[in-house]
Amino acid sequence: MEWLTLILTGISSVLSGVLSGILLWKFKQRTVAEKAEKDEAEKKHTALVQGVVAMLRDRLIDVMDYHIDAGWCPVHKVEVINKMYLSYHDLGGNDIVSKTYQRFVNLPHQPGDGEHV
């Protein structure tokens, strides 16, 4: 009877070890998969931010250059451009857009008007 107890104890120890190993292996697999998903999501987020910054840069430069050439810009356009510029800046954009924006915000709001309205 003692040998049966030893055998059962041995089997339970082996099963315990095997099950622990399987659980650990599954946990590592899950961790690797989660890291891969997180890396992919981060990569996509970075691409989206860079894409939005590029589109905002393009639109801001086009609109601001147009109005700088015209010599004026209506108030409603200034408000829209200001919101776009703040978003652009918050997303990490700067460079030539900031310099152009400084010239843009000093434009009069009516044609032939030398001061802000």
GROMACS elastic network, one bead per residue, 0.5 to 0.9 nm:
[ bonds ]
;  ai    aj funct       b0    kb
    1     4     6  0.51843   500
    1     5     6  0.65997   500
    1     6     6  0.88777   500
    2     5     6  0.51730   500
    2     6     6  0.63746   500
    2     7     6  0.87311   500
    3     7     6  0.61317   500
    3     8     6  0.85993   500
    4     7     6  0.50457   500
    4     8     6  0.60934   500
    4     9     6  0.84298   500
    5     8     6  0.51491   500
    5     9     6  0.60011   500
    5    10     6  0.84707   500
    6     9     6  0.50652   500
    6    10     6  0.60395   500
    6    11     6  0.85509   500
    7    10     6  0.50186   500
    7    11     6  0.60807   500
    7    12     6  0.85531   500
    8    11     6  0.50478   500
    8    12     6  0.60700   500
    8    13     6  0.85122   500
    9    12     6  0.51895   500
    9    13     6  0.61767   500
    9    14     6  0.86726   500
   10    13     6  0.51104   500
   10    14     6  0.62038   500
   10    15     6  0.85881   500
   11    14     6  0.51088   500
   11    15     6  0.60516   500
   11    16     6  0.84078   500
   12    15     6  0.50537   500
   12    16     6  0.59161   500
   12    17     6  0.85068   500
   13    16     6  0.50368   500
   13    17     6  0.61702   500
   13    18     6  0.86123   500
   14    17     6  0.51112   500
   14    18     6  0.61193   500
   14    19     6  0.85401   500
   15    18     6  0.50382   500
   15    19     6  0.59730   500
   15    20     6  0.83845   500
   16    19     6  0.52244   500
   16    20     6  0.60519   500
   16    21     6  0.85293   500
   17    20     6  0.51035   500
   17    21     6  0.61056   500
   17    22     6  0.86350   500
   18    21     6  0.50615   500
   18    22     6  0.61979   500
   18    23     6  0.86452   500
   19    22     6  0.50578   500
   19    23     6  0.61324   500
   19    24     6  0.85244   500
   20    23     6  0.51340   500
   20    24     6  0.60845   500
   20    25     6  0.85442   500
   21    24     6  0.51143   500
   21    25     6  0.60818   500
   21    26     6  0.85901   500
   22    25     6  0.50930   500
   22    26     6  0.61508   500
   22    27     6  0.85361   500
   23    26     6  0.51405   500
   23    27     6  0.60807   500
   23    28     6  0.86462   500
   24    27     6  0.50308   500
   24    28     6  0.62274   500
   24    29     6  0.86380   500
   25    28     6  0.51858   500
   25    29     6  0.62378   500
   25    30     6  0.86663   500
   26    29     6  0.50179   500
   26    30     6  0.61352   500
   26    31     6  0.85588   500
   27    30     6  0.51004   500
   27    31     6  0.61219   500
   27    32     6  0.86505   500
   28    31     6  0.50019   500
   28    32     6  0.61571   500
   28    33     6  0.85790   500
   29    32     6  0.52017   500
   29    33     6  0.62005   500
   29    34     6  0.86099   500
   30    33     6  0.50652   500
   30    34     6  0.60546   500
   30    35     6  0.85386   500
   31    34     6  0.51160   500
   31    35     6  0.61449   500
   31    36     6  0.86189   500
   32    35     6  0.51404   500
   32    36     6  0.62210   500
   32    37     6  0.86916   500
   33    36     6  0.50847   500
   33    37     6  0.62128   500
   33    38     6  0.85958   500
   34    37     6  0.50583   500
   34    38     6  0.60846   500
   34    39     6  0.85403   500
   35    39     6  0.60373   500
   35    40     6  0.85170   500
   36    39     6  0.50850   500
   36    40     6  0.61389   500
   36    41     6  0.85855   500
   37    40     6  0.50932   500
   37    41     6  0.61105   500
   37    42     6  0.85490   500
   38    41     6  0.50732   500
   38    42     6  0.60841   500
   38    43     6  0.85190   500
   39    42     6  0.50815   500
   39    43     6  0.60918   500
   39    44     6  0.86410   500
   40    43     6  0.50108   500
   40    44     6  0.61993   500
   40    45     6  0.85571   500
   41    44     6  0.51243   500
   41    45     6  0.60835   500
   41    46     6  0.86081   500
   42    46     6  0.61363   500
   42    47     6  0.85695   500
   43    46     6  0.52098   500
   43    47     6  0.62496   500
   43    48     6  0.86871   500
   44    47     6  0.50131   500
   44    48     6  0.61123   500
   44    49     6  0.86211   500
   45    48     6  0.50681   500
   45    49     6  0.61862   500
   45    50     6  0.85806   500
   46    49     6  0.51690   500
   46    50     6  0.61313   500
   46    51     6  0.84872   500
   47    50     6  0.51347   500
   47    51     6  0.59976   500
   47    52     6  0.85717   500
   48    51     6  0.50125   500
   48    52     6  0.60891   500
   48    53     6  0.84935   500
   49    52     6  0.51802   500
   49    53     6  0.60892   500
   49    54     6  0.85595   500
   49    91     6  0.68269   500
   49    92     6  0.88509   500
   50    53     6  0.50764   500
   50    54     6  0.61180   500
   50    55     6  0.86616   500
   50    91     6  0.83295   500
   50    92     6  0.89257   500
   50    93     6  0.89297   500
   51    54     6  0.50891   500
   51    55     6  0.62155   500
   51    56     6  0.85583   500
   52    55     6  0.51114   500
   52    56     6  0.60066   500
   52    57     6  0.84011   500
   52    88     6  0.80553   500
   52    91     6  0.84277   500
   53    56     6  0.51138   500
   53    57     6  0.59603   500
   53    58     6  0.85514   500
   53    87     6  0.85799   500
   53    88     6  0.58023   500
   53    89     6  0.85601   500
   53    91     6  0.66960   500
   53    92     6  0.76965   500
   53    93     6  0.61755   500
   54    57     6  0.50577   500
   54    58     6  0.61750   500
   54    59     6  0.86513   500
   54    88     6  0.88690   500
   54    93     6  0.84316   500
   55    58     6  0.51283   500
   55    59     6  0.61464   500
   55    60     6  0.84251   500
   56    59     6  0.51556   500
   56    60     6  0.58153   500
   56    61     6  0.83714   500
   56    84     6  0.68291   500
   56    85     6  0.77305   500
   56    87     6  0.84082   500
   56    88     6  0.61881   500
   56    93     6  0.88596   500
   57    60     6  0.51879   500
   57    61     6  0.60292   500
   57    62     6  0.85146   500
   57    85     6  0.84669   500
   57    88     6  0.72428   500
   57    93     6  0.76991   500
   57    94     6  0.86749   500
   57    97     6  0.67311   500
   58    61     6  0.53960   500
   58    62     6  0.62144   500
   58    63     6  0.87108   500
   59    62     6  0.51992   500
   59    63     6  0.61225   500
   59    64     6  0.83833   500
   59    84     6  0.89404   500
   60    63     6  0.53595   500
   60    64     6  0.58433   500
   60    65     6  0.82276   500
   60    81     6  0.68373   500
   60    84     6  0.73984   500
   60    85     6  0.72175   500
   60    97     6  0.71972   500
   60   100     6  0.89389   500
   60   101     6  0.83611   500
   61    64     6  0.52745   500
   61    65     6  0.57815   500
   61    66     6  0.83098   500
   61    96     6  0.86023   500
   61    97     6  0.64342   500
   61   100     6  0.74064   500
   61   101     6  0.85226   500
   62    65     6  0.53732   500
   62    66     6  0.61223   500
   62    67     6  0.87850   500
   63    66     6  0.51396   500
   63    67     6  0.63377   500
   63    68     6  0.85800   500
   63    77     6  0.89677   500
   63    81     6  0.80725   500
   64    67     6  0.52269   500
   64    68     6  0.59523   500
   64    69     6  0.84653   500
   64    73     6  0.87633   500
   64    81     6  0.80138   500
   64    97     6  0.89694   500
   64   100     6  0.70467   500
   64   101     6  0.71040   500
   64   103     6  0.86531   500
   64   104     6  0.60024   500
   65    68     6  0.50221   500
   65    69     6  0.60231   500
   65    70     6  0.84585   500
   65   100     6  0.76920   500
   65   104     6  0.80702   500
   66    69     6  0.52642   500
   66    70     6  0.62255   500
   66    71     6  0.86810   500
   67    71     6  0.59477   500
   67    72     6  0.56990   500
   67    73     6  0.56209   500
   67   104     6  0.74599   500
   67   107     6  0.81633   500
   68    72     6  0.65120   500
   68    73     6  0.79016   500
   68   100     6  0.87869   500
   68   103     6  0.75190   500
   68   104     6  0.61748   500
   68   107     6  0.71638   500
   69    72     6  0.80908   500
   70    73     6  0.78197   500
   70   111     6  0.82122   500
   71   107     6  0.64997   500
   71   108     6  0.73193   500
   71   110     6  0.88948   500
   71   111     6  0.71096   500
   71   112     6  0.79078   500
   72   104     6  0.85518   500
   72   106     6  0.89578   500
   72   107     6  0.51725   500
   72   109     6  0.55262   500
   72   110     6  0.59003   500
   72   111     6  0.56142   500
   72   112     6  0.76974   500
   72   113     6  0.78614   500
   72   114     6  0.89953   500
   73    76     6  0.84139   500
   73    77     6  0.65878   500
   73    78     6  0.66496   500
   73   104     6  0.82579   500
   73   105     6  0.88861   500
   73   107     6  0.64223   500
   73   108     6  0.63921   500
   73   110     6  0.65546   500
   73   111     6  0.78148   500
   74    77     6  0.55269   500
   74    78     6  0.64669   500
   74    79     6  0.89680   500
   74   108     6  0.79658   500
   74   110     6  0.61941   500
   74   111     6  0.87201   500
   75    79     6  0.62805   500
   75    80     6  0.87934   500
   75   108     6  0.89472   500
   75   109     6  0.57688   500
   75   110     6  0.85270   500
   75   117     6  0.81116   500
   76    79     6  0.51801   500
   76    80     6  0.64401   500
   76    81     6  0.87181   500
   77    80     6  0.51282   500
   77    81     6  0.60569   500
   77    82     6  0.83975   500
   78    81     6  0.51028   500
   78    82     6  0.59206   500
   78    83     6  0.86455   500
   78   104     6  0.83643   500
   78   105     6  0.72952   500
   78   109     6  0.84586   500
   79    82     6  0.50580   500
   79    83     6  0.63599   500
   79    84     6  0.87075   500
   80    83     6  0.52617   500
   80    84     6  0.62656   500
   80    85     6  0.85798   500
   81    85     6  0.59323   500
   81    86     6  0.85264   500
   81   101     6  0.88217   500
   82    85     6  0.50372   500
   82    86     6  0.61374   500
   82    87     6  0.86278   500
   82   101     6  0.86017   500
   82   105     6  0.84975   500
   83    86     6  0.52051   500
   83    87     6  0.62765   500
   83    88     6  0.85363   500
   84    87     6  0.51895   500
   84    88     6  0.60263   500
   84    89     6  0.85502   500
   85    89     6  0.59995   500
   85    90     6  0.84639   500
   85    93     6  0.88007   500
   85    97     6  0.82682   500
   85    98     6  0.83010   500
   85   101     6  0.78430   500
   86    89     6  0.50724   500
   86    90     6  0.60233   500
   86    91     6  0.85633   500
   87    90     6  0.50258   500
   87    91     6  0.61568   500
   87    92     6  0.87619   500
   87    93     6  0.86679   500
   88    91     6  0.52760   500
   88    92     6  0.66511   500
   88    93     6  0.52971   500
   88    94     6  0.75758   500
   89    92     6  0.52032   500
   89    94     6  0.59764   500
   89    98     6  0.84591   500
   90    93     6  0.71689   500
   93    97     6  0.81053   500
   93    98     6  0.86718   500
   94    97     6  0.58907   500
   94    98     6  0.55767   500
   94    99     6  0.86375   500
   95    98     6  0.58352   500
   95    99     6  0.71938   500
   96    99     6  0.52017   500
   96   100     6  0.61830   500
   96   101     6  0.84576   500
   97   100     6  0.50633   500
   97   101     6  0.58686   500
   97   102     6  0.86134   500
   98   102     6  0.63135   500
   98   103     6  0.88936   500
   99   102     6  0.52920   500
   99   103     6  0.67335   500
   99   104     6  0.87703   500
  100   103     6  0.52290   500
  100   104     6  0.61007   500
  100   105     6  0.88228   500
  101   105     6  0.61264   500
  101   106     6  0.87248   500
  102   105     6  0.55580   500
  102   106     6  0.68169   500
  103   106     6  0.55462   500
  103   107     6  0.70473   500
  104   107     6  0.55321   500
  105   108     6  0.83641   500
  106   115     6  0.85756   500
  106   116     6  0.77524   500
  107   110     6  0.88290   500
  107   113     6  0.89576   500
  107   114     6  0.80691   500
  107   115     6  0.78674   500
  107   116     6  0.73273   500
  108   111     6  0.72587   500
  108   112     6  0.78873   500
  108   113     6  0.56501   500
  108   114     6  0.57467   500
  108   115     6  0.53289   500
  108   117     6  0.71813   500
  109   112     6  0.89730   500
  109   113     6  0.70144   500
  109   114     6  0.86852   500
  109   115     6  0.77460   500
  109   116     6  0.59411   500
  109   117     6  0.59998   500
  110   113     6  0.53746   500
  110   114     6  0.84486   500
  110   115     6  0.87809   500
  110   116     6  0.83337   500
  110   117     6  0.78606   500
  111   114     6  0.85379   500
  113   116     6  0.76648   500
  113   117     6  0.86253   500
